[in-house]
Amino acid sequence: MKASLDMVTKHTKKARDSRSDPAVSAVTRPLAPAQPLKRPRQGRSRFTVEAIYGAFVRIWARDGPDAVTMRIVALESGFAVGTLYEYFPNVEALLSGYLRHLADTALARLDAELLKTSGTWQERLRRFVDVCCDTSACGYWDERMLQMEPLLARSGDYQRFFVQLERRWASLFNTWDGPRPSRSEIAAIALTVWGARRYRERLDGMAGLDGWAEHLSMQCILAVGACKTDQN
């Protein structure tokens, strides 16, 4: 896996150098990070890919990133190595797909929370923030994965994810009897909560952060309440 990390780093540097040097850019097309060949649509293919991801993270967590190879993942998952290659051209693409899977899982958990319409708007907001801030519920991750994520992201990936995240927040505000923040206020709240979660991930193991999500919920309640006052 170290070789994969080195390769991604080289691709990123090459792309950066090409953008800064017009002469190089004119004759060189930067290499993009490897991506999954296809996304599973049917139940059987989703089961297969999720089983592959499960085997991948078990090896990563148990033996370390350097132990991950397509052959070892195939043995761990019980699938033929050819099955893995139907979805992923290499380990780099497998990691990229898994990181996208974590993001999709986070959005799916927010969708599930949106179906729970009981409680006051303050209670619903607190639950929604809690789901956003639950850094362990979407799947396994560690510091090495976080380091590689921006190297594996495609152009526009972060923007596309944030658009989806913002839509979930807008759906929350549109389906309750509480204040209705403006579009810019919704974007600011979504950015604040998700940004706090992302930075909290980078501080894993740091002392003195107990209760951070609850404090963030209280700040969001105050901010949303202020939106109501501003609109009167």
Disulfide bonds with the S-S distance in Angstrom:
none
